[in-house]
Amino acid sequence: MGVSSVEQRLTRLAWWVGAMVLVALAGVGCSDGKKKVYPVKGRVVDAEGKPAVGAVVILRDVSVADEGPNRPTGRVGEDGEFRLTYYTEGDGAPEGEYVVTLIWPTPRKSPFEPEGNDRYAGKFASPQSPLTRFRVERSPANEIPLIQLP
């Protein structure tokens, strides 16, 4: 006894529907695993109001004990401004609550020397002694309030 053409069509249809469901489910599970980031900028000045050129601002997530090596970081430019980087230059930081830490290495005497020691000897580098707290929102314009160093 052979299989009728209706049964063959139903079998093929069931197979195609099953295959399409598997393809759709596979697509749902695929992602690059990256957290979404939002732009964050700010300004850092010294006690006299001059740009703290070369200072490095680092955000540390308050909800994570060990964030690993990837932290939102930005270097202060000639104008005193910084933009945080998480994955690529200036992309920002993931949404969340952070403490703002900072190191300010002494300048290099030549491009071949390593950066110098922190001018503040780690005073603002620890999450236990942050400069301030800041919440990164799902927004295209997050701005950390002016940081004036002592």
C-alpha positions as CSV (number, residue, x, y, z in Angstrom):
1,M,0.0,0.0,0.0
2,G,1.4,3.3,-1.0
3,V,1.3,6.7,0.6
4,S,-1.3,9.0,-0.9
5,S,-0.3,12.3,-2.5
6,V,-2.3,14.2,0.3
7,E,-0.3,12.4,3.0
8,Q,3.0,13.2,1.1
9,R,2.1,16.8,0.9
10,L,1.1,16.9,4.6
11,T,4.4,15.2,5.5
12,R,6.4,17.7,3.5
13,L,4.4,20.6,5.0
14,A,5.0,19.4,8.5
15,W,8.7,19.0,7.7
16,W,9.0,22.5,6.4
17,V,7.0,24.0,9.3
18,G,9.3,22.2,11.7
19,A,12.4,23.3,9.9
20,M,11.2,27.0,9.9
21,V,10.5,26.7,13.7
22,L,14.0,25.5,14.3
23,V,15.5,28.3,12.2
24,A,13.4,30.9,14.1
25,L,14.4,29.5,17.5
26,A,18.1,29.4,16.5
27,G,17.9,33.1,15.6
28,V,16.4,34.0,18.9
29,G,19.3,32.5,20.8
30,C,22.0,34.2,18.6
31,S,23.4,37.5,19.8
32,D,26.8,39.0,20.2
33,G,26.5,38.9,24.0
34,K,27.3,42.6,24.3
35,K,25.5,44.9,26.7
36,K,23.8,47.9,25.1
37,V,25.8,51.1,25.9
38,Y,24.7,54.8,26.0
39,P,26.9,57.8,25.4
40,V,28.4,59.4,28.6
41,K,30.5,62.5,28.8
42,G,31.8,64.9,31.4
43,R,34.4,67.4,32.4
44,V,37.3,67.3,34.9
45,V,39.2,70.4,36.1
46,D,41.9,70.9,38.7
47,A,41.6,73.1,41.9
48,E,42.2,76.2,39.8
49,G,39.5,75.3,37.2
50,K,42.0,74.3,34.5
51,P,41.4,71.1,32.5
52,A,42.9,68.0,34.2
53,V,44.5,66.9,30.9
54,G,45.4,63.2,30.9
55,A,43.3,62.3,33.9
56,V,41.5,58.9,33.5
57,V,37.9,58.6,34.6
58,I,36.7,55.1,35.4
59,L,33.2,54.0,36.2
60,R,32.7,51.0,38.5
61,D,29.4,49.2,38.6
62,V,28.0,49.2,42.2
63,S,26.0,46.1,41.6
64,V,28.9,43.9,40.6
65,A,31.6,42.7,43.0
66,D,34.1,41.9,40.2
67,E,33.4,43.6,36.9
68,G,36.4,42.1,35.2
69,P,38.7,44.1,33.0
70,N,36.0,45.9,30.9
71,R,35.0,49.1,32.7
72,P,33.7,52.4,31.1
73,T,36.8,54.6,30.9
74,G,37.6,58.0,29.4
75,R,40.7,60.2,29.2
76,V,40.4,64.0,29.8
77,G,41.4,66.0,26.8
78,E,42.9,69.5,26.3
79,D,39.4,71.1,26.8
80,G,38.8,69.2,30.1
81,E,36.2,66.9,28.5
82,F,36.1,63.1,28.3
83,R,33.8,60.6,26.6
84,L,33.5,57.1,28.1
85,T,34.5,54.1,26.1
86,Y,33.3,50.5,26.8
87,Y,33.7,48.6,23.5
88,T,34.8,51.2,21.0
89,E,36.1,54.7,21.3
90,G,33.5,57.0,22.9
91,D,30.6,54.6,22.7
92,G,29.6,55.1,26.4
93,A,28.6,52.8,29.2
94,P,25.9,50.2,30.0
95,E,22.9,51.4,31.9
96,G,23.3,51.2,35.6
97,E,24.5,52.8,38.9
98,Y,28.2,53.5,39.1
99,V,30.8,55.1,41.4
100,V,33.1,57.5,39.5
101,T,36.9,56.9,40.2
102,L,39.9,58.7,38.7
103,I,43.6,58.5,38.3
104,W,45.8,61.3,37.0
105,P,49.1,60.0,35.8
106,T,52.0,62.5,35.7
107,P,52.8,63.3,32.1
108,R,55.4,61.4,30.0
109,K,58.6,63.1,29.2
110,S,58.8,61.3,25.9
111,P,56.5,59.1,23.9
112,F,58.7,56.1,24.8
113,E,58.3,56.4,28.6
114,P,55.5,54.8,30.6
115,E,53.0,57.1,32.2
116,G,54.0,58.3,35.6
117,N,52.5,57.7,39.0
118,D,49.0,58.9,40.0
119,R,49.2,62.5,41.2
120,Y,46.7,61.6,43.9
121,A,48.5,58.4,44.9
122,G,45.3,56.4,44.4
123,K,43.1,58.6,46.6
124,F,40.3,58.6,44.0
125,A,41.1,55.3,42.3
126,S,39.2,53.0,44.7
127,P,35.5,52.3,44.6
128,Q,35.6,52.8,48.4
129,S,36.7,56.4,47.9
130,P,34.9,57.6,44.7
131,L,34.6,61.1,43.5
132,T,30.9,60.8,43.1
133,R,28.1,58.4,42.0
134,F,26.4,58.5,38.7
135,R,23.5,56.6,37.0
136,V,23.8,55.9,33.3
137,E,20.3,56.0,31.8
138,R,18.9,54.7,28.5
139,S,19.5,58.0,26.9
140,P,21.6,59.5,24.1
141,A,22.9,62.2,26.4
142,N,24.3,61.2,29.8
143,E,26.5,63.8,31.4
144,I,28.4,63.4,34.6
145,P,28.3,66.7,36.5
146,L,31.6,68.7,36.6
147,I,34.3,67.1,38.6
148,Q,36.6,69.6,40.3
149,L,39.7,68.0,41.9
150,P,41.1,69.4,45.1
